[in-house]
Amino acid sequence: MIRIRRPLRGARVLGPPTVWGAVAITYKLCCPLEQQHGLLARIATSAVFFAVGTGLILHVRQALLRELRQVRRIARAAQSALLRPLPPRIDGLNTAAAQLSADRGATVGGDLYEVVATEYGVRAVMGDVRGHGIAAIGTVAALLGSFREAAHDEPDLGRVLHRLERALARHLRERARAEHPSSGAPPDSPVAEEFVTLLLLEIHRDGELLALNCGHPWPYRLTAHAVIPLSRSDPLPPLGPFPLPPELPPLPCAPLLPGHSLVLYTDGAEDARDGHGRFFDLRAALADLLGNCPQAILHTLLRSLRHHTGGRTTDDIALLVLRNDRTGSPCTSPEARGAVREATTHRQPTNHR
């Protein structure tokens, strides 16, 4: 099939320019008007070459649009492989997640999240790689791949975090060698400016909640009556610039009771600004969503963020909502799920920093 389609594709790409060039050459060599110097002859010649130029421009435009559609298909495939769609329920927890990229037309960025059910409980990760867009994809892939393995292999949450630290260091060393192949030796401090903020959670069947935080915003807990930060403890430094301590005891948090929700987010959500430079008040927005299911919370937050920023965000935004529904009914509203799908496929214009 490949041998058949490649010539056809080449003919499709080269055919129209060849035809338009042949028209121009034929007119130049054979048309009697081209040999004359009157006003009518000049008008006819200008019209012919204007038509040839327009045809070539339209052909180039169509070729570029085809390539853009192909790139977007590849980006969607990359997103599906990296940030896999979460199932609606994971071991009794109702889940919803989405990411908005700051790069126009991009569907992947520097934020990452994952939730997996393991024999040690439900484990979740939320992270934010320095930078956004295509450049951050390699780091996201390295961290998510390591988490998906370590979450099942390591009984201790601290050892999971150590595995992620080693995966990041290995990725940065390999990238530094690829970027500086002439050095001949591994650099002393590969890609020294790279870092990742990271939050790890472990939720047991009885609602017991453990956390490890490396420079990431603490999530909000939504109860029946209030929005409460999960913790006010100082986090560890982000992954990358400094080594983690050998011992990493997880921080016990208040249990996630049935009906309570956790809203994990990257700092792009609270750093989003409107046209007057005012920050988005995430906590106030969540206060109006108490008692809602994760899909409704996610849809409303995405809509509020787009309205606040006018559709122009300067940083990637990731949101992950977990609700303990082990004694309740899951939210299975088709309208809510359709709204989430519409929101997560929204394309935003960019306003780079």
C-alpha positions in Angstrom: 0.0 0.0 0.0 2.8 2.4 0.8 4.5 2.0 -2.6 1.2 2.7 -4.3 0.2 5.8 -2.3 3.6 7.6 -2.3 3.6 8.2 -6.1 0.0 9.3 -5.9 0.8 11.7 -3.1 3.7 13.1 -5.1 1.5 13.5 -8.2 -1.0 15.4 -6.1 1.7 17.7 -4.7 3.6 18.4 -7.9 0.8 18.1 -10.4 -1.0 21.5 -10.0 2.3 23.6 -10.0 3.4 21.7 -13.1 0.1 22.4 -14.9 0.1 26.1 -13.9 3.8 26.4 -15.1 2.9 24.7 -18.4 0.1 27.2 -18.9 2.4 30.1 -18.3 5.1 28.8 -20.6 2.6 27.9 -23.4 1.1 31.4 -23.2 4.6 33.0 -23.3 5.8 31.0 -26.3 2.6 30.4 -28.4 0.1 33.1 -27.8 0.1 35.9 -30.4 -0.9 38.5 -27.8 2.3 37.9 -25.9 4.3 39.0 -29.0 2.4 42.4 -29.1 3.1 45.5 -27.0 -0.3 47.2 -27.0 -2.5 47.9 -24.0 -4.8 44.9 -24.6 -1.8 42.6 -24.9 -0.4 43.8 -21.6 -3.7 43.4 -19.8 -4.1 39.9 -21.2 -0.6 38.9 -20.1 -1.1 40.4 -16.6 -4.4 38.5 -16.3 -2.8 35.2 -17.3 0.1 35.5 -14.9 -2.1 36.8 -12.1 -4.3 33.6 -12.6 -1.1 31.4 -12.5 0.1 33.1 -9.3 -3.2 32.8 -7.7 -3.5 29.2 -8.5 0.0 28.5 -7.1 -0.8 30.4 -3.9 -4.1 28.5 -3.4 -2.3 25.2 -4.0 0.3 26.0 -1.4 -2.4 27.0 1.1 -4.2 23.8 0.6 -1.0 21.8 1.1 -0.2 23.7 4.3 -3.8 23.1 5.6 -3.4 19.3 4.9 -0.1 19.3 6.8 -1.7 21.2 9.7 -4.5 18.7 9.9 -2.0 15.9 9.9 0.0 17.5 12.7 -3.1 17.9 14.8 -4.1 14.3 14.3 -0.6 13.3 15.5 -1.0 15.6 18.5 -4.3 14.1 19.4 -2.8 10.6 19.1 0.1 11.8 21.3 -2.3 13.1 23.9 -4.2 9.9 24.0 -1.0 8.0 24.6 0.4 10.3 27.2 -2.7 11.6 29.0 -5.0 8.7 28.6 -8.7 9.4 29.2 -9.6 8.5 32.7 -12.4 6.0 33.3 -15.4 7.6 35.0 -14.9 5.4 38.1 -11.7 4.0 39.6 -12.2 1.7 42.6 -15.2 3.7 43.9 -13.9 7.1 43.1 -15.7 9.3 40.5 -13.1 11.0 38.3 -12.9 13.7 35.7 -9.9 15.4 34.2 -8.9 17.8 31.4 -6.0 19.9 30.1 -5.9 23.2 28.2 -2.7 24.0 26.3 -1.4 27.5 26.1 -0.1 26.8 22.6 -2.6 27.6 19.8 -3.9 24.5 18.1 -1.9 22.2 20.5 -3.6 19.5 22.4 -0.7 18.5 24.6 1.4 20.6 26.9 3.6 20.5 30.0 1.0 19.4 32.6 0.5 15.7 33.5 -2.0 13.7 35.6 -2.9 10.1 36.1 -5.0 8.0 38.5 -4.5 4.2 38.9 -6.0 1.6 41.2 -3.3 -0.5 42.9 -3.2 -3.0 45.8 -2.0 -0.2 48.0 -4.9 2.1 47.2 -5.8 4.5 44.5 -2.7 6.6 43.6 -2.9 9.9 41.7 -0.2 12.2 40.3 -0.5 15.8 39.2 2.5 17.6 37.8 3.6 20.7 36.0 6.8 20.6 33.8 8.6 23.9 33.3 7.5 25.4 30.0 4.7 24.2 27.9 3.8 22.9 24.4 5.8 20.4 22.3 9.1 21.0 24.2 7.7 19.5 27.4 6.2 16.3 25.9 9.4 14.3 26.4 9.5 15.1 30.1 5.8 14.4 30.6 6.2 11.0 28.8 9.2 10.0 31.1 7.4 10.9 34.3 4.1 9.3 33.4 5.7 6.1 32.2 7.7 5.9 35.4 4.6 6.6 37.6 2.5 3.9 35.9 5.1 1.3 36.7 6.1 2.5 40.1 2.6 3.0 41.4 2.0 -0.8 41.1 5.5 -1.9 42.1 6.3 0.2 45.2 4.4 -0.3 48.4 5.7 3.0 49.8 4.6 6.3 48.3 8.0 7.8 49.1 9.7 5.1 46.9 7.3 6.0 44.1 8.5 9.6 44.3 12.2 8.5 44.3 11.4 6.5 41.1 10.0 9.6 39.5 13.1 11.6 40.5 15.4 9.0 38.9 13.3 8.9 35.8 13.5 12.7 35.4 17.3 12.8 36.0 17.8 10.0 33.4 15.6 11.8 30.9 17.5 15.1 31.4 20.9 13.5 31.0 19.8 11.8 27.8 18.3 15.0 26.5 21.5 17.0 27.3 23.7 14.5 25.5 21.3 14.7 22.5 21.5 18.5 22.5 25.3 18.6 22.9 26.6 15.5 21.1 30.1 17.0 20.6 30.9 17.1 24.3 31.8 13.4 24.3 30.9 13.0 28.0 27.8 13.4 30.2 27.5 17.0 31.4 27.9 17.8 35.1 24.5 19.4 35.5 22.3 18.4 32.6 19.6 20.9 31.7 20.1 22.6 35.0 17.1 25.0 34.6 14.6 22.2 34.2 12.3 21.3 37.0 8.9 19.7 37.7 6.4 20.4 40.4 4.7 17.2 41.5 1.9 16.0 43.8 1.4 12.4 44.8 -1.8 11.1 46.5 -2.7 7.7 47.9 -6.4 7.1 48.9 -7.3 3.9 50.7 -10.6 2.1 50.8 -11.5 3.7 54.1 -10.8 7.2 52.8 -7.4 7.5 54.5 -5.4 10.0 52.5 -1.6 10.3 52.2 0.3 12.9 50.2 3.7 13.9 49.0 4.2 17.4 47.5 7.2 18.7 45.6 6.5 22.4 45.0 3.0 21.9 43.7 -0.2 23.8 44.7 -2.2 21.9 47.3 -5.5 20.6 46.0 -8.8 21.8 47.4 -11.2 19.6 49.4 -14.9 20.1 48.7 -17.2 19.1 51.5 -20.9 19.7 51.8 -20.4 23.2 53.2 -16.8 24.5 52.5 -13.8 24.6 50.2 -10.7 23.7 52.3 -7.0 23.4 51.2 -5.9 19.8 51.6 -2.9 20.9 53.7 -1.1 24.1 54.6 2.3 22.3 55.1 5.3 23.6 53.2 6.0 21.3 50.3 9.3 19.8 49.3 11.4 21.5 46.6 10.4 20.7 42.9 12.0 17.7 41.3 15.2 18.5 39.4 17.2 21.3 41.0 17.8 19.5 44.4 18.0 15.9 45.4 15.2 14.5 47.6 16.0 13.3 51.1 16.5 9.6 51.5 13.5 9.2 53.7 10.2 10.5 52.4 7.4 9.8 54.9 4.0 10.6 53.3 2.0 13.3 55.0 -1.3 12.0 56.5 -4.2 14.3 55.6 -7.8 14.3 56.7 -9.7 11.4 55.2 -11.6 11.7 52.0 -15.1 11.0 53.3 -18.0 9.7 51.1 -19.4 12.6 49.1 -16.3 14.7 49.5 -14.2 15.8 46.4 -10.7 16.7 45.7 -9.8 19.3 43.0 -6.2 19.0 41.8 -4.9 21.7 39.5 -1.7 23.2 38.1 -0.8 26.8 38.8 -2.0 27.9 35.4 -5.5 27.8 36.8 -4.9 30.3 39.7 -2.4 32.4 37.6 -4.9 32.9 34.7 -5.6 36.7 34.3 -8.3 38.7 32.7 -7.8 41.7 30.5 -7.2 43.9 33.6 -4.6 41.7 35.1 -6.8 40.2 37.8 -6.1 36.6 38.8 -8.8 33.9 38.5 -10.3 33.2 42.0 -10.3 29.4 41.9 -11.4 28.9 45.5 -14.4 31.3 45.0 -15.4 29.5 41.8 -15.3 26.1 43.7 -17.5 27.5 46.5 -20.3 27.8 44.0 -19.9 24.1 43.0 -20.3 22.3 46.3 -22.3 19.1 45.9 -21.7 18.8 42.1 -20.3 15.7 40.5 -16.8 15.9 39.1 -17.9 16.2 35.5 -20.1 19.2 36.3 -17.3 20.8 38.4 -14.8 20.3 35.5 -17.1 21.7 32.9 -18.0 24.8 34.9 -14.4 25.5 35.8 -13.2 25.3 32.2 -16.0 27.5 31.1 -15.2 30.0 33.8 -11.5 30.0 33.0 -12.2 30.7 29.3 -14.6 33.5 30.2 -12.1 35.0 32.6 -9.2 35.0 30.2 -11.2 35.7 27.1 -9.9 32.4 25.7 -6.2 33.5 25.9 -4.2 31.6 28.5 -0.5 32.1 29.0 0.2 28.7 30.7 -1.1 25.2 30.4 -3.9 24.3 32.7 -4.7 20.8 34.0 -7.6 19.9 36.3 -8.4 16.6 38.0 -11.4 16.0 40.2 -11.8 13.0 42.4 -15.0 12.3 44.5 -15.5 9.5 47.0 -18.6 7.8 45.7 -18.1 4.5 47.5 -21.4 4.8 49.2 -23.2 7.0 46.7 -24.3 7.1 43.1 -21.9 8.2 40.4 -22.7 11.1 38.2 -23.5 9.6 34.8 -25.3 12.6 33.2 -24.8 12.4 29.4 -25.1 16.2 29.2 -22.3 16.7 31.7 -20.0 14.2 29.9 -20.7 15.8 26.6 -19.9 19.2 28.0 -16.6 18.0 29.3 -15.7 16.5 25.9 -16.6 19.8 24.2 -14.5 21.8 26.7 -11.4 19.6 26.4 -11.4 19.8 22.6 -11.7 23.6 22.7 -8.8 25.4 20.8 -7.5 28.6 22.3 -5.5 31.4 20.8 -2.2 32.0 22.5 -0.7 35.0 24.3 2.9 34.0 24.9 4.8 35.4 27.8 
